[in-house]
């Protein structure tokens, strides 16, 4: 199955469940490595087996404790580099600091570029990621970057929704217009665009949304976005679609990395989805379901909220690793590969 030198799979602490699923699909055991923290917060890594002249893949997502997980990834890469690994690929399902991809105001940092520089300096030879917030981030690297898409998974899921033929794919902002237009074209349905605005005359004026393009009355509205932060956009969009007469509302999100449970909200009152309230706020929204991929752990979120569904991405990650190792093209993974006998969509 694998040509040349063997695959070595390593995983940090960010998403062990996904790492084990990928290893199981590949039939390759995870190489024991023990990232640990000293009492002063410094991170230490010990790789228990030799990686000399091996093809190393390090699975680490940019979720939860982003800074710790990023530092852990950099140390793992550096450790493999100094241990004479033949090639080091960082598998980062949710790329950290992806939203900070441009200088949108004076003295603003382009942190996504900084992260790219750090990964290359640490010794990374190749990046595999999914649904970058902006495709231009690929240009921040001087090494190969494979930006996988969850769009085929979403299209497959949409086709399981009752009455999807009479649906409208909705973007909550102008930035996602291209994404929803592509999905709508492939499904042969209409798309809609919501505009978010604030009354500039008043500093404390509440934000509101208006449906600029499309009609959702008596149709299934399918809201598609790449990421959730505080959940304010989702809340406004869902209520706007409900007020406009949508029959049902379904939400599909690529990265649910900022979803937080009630315990996490207590620990960090300013972070995550509905951090100012709790997960019960999601239950009260006029939506049928919130569908997210497992680029970040979702098990606890599903236990806290009955509306959350998780789509497993371990299949596409494992296939991209296998093809990369064997020197095969991964162009199949950028197209409509679901339902074609190559990979299947799995709900967790």
Beta strands, then each sheet from edge to edge (+ up, - down):
strand 1: 7-11
strand 2: 36-37
strand 3: 43-44
strand 4: 55-59
strand 5: 87-92
strand 6: 126-130
strand 7: 144-148
strand 8: 167-171
strand 9: 190-198
strand 10: 207-213
strand 11: 220-227
strand 12: 248-255
strand 13: 289-293
strand 14: 308-312
strand 15: 346-347
sheet 1: 1+ 4+ 5+ 6+ 7+
sheet 2: 2+ 3-
sheet 3: 10+ 9- 8- 11- 12- 13- 14- 15+
end
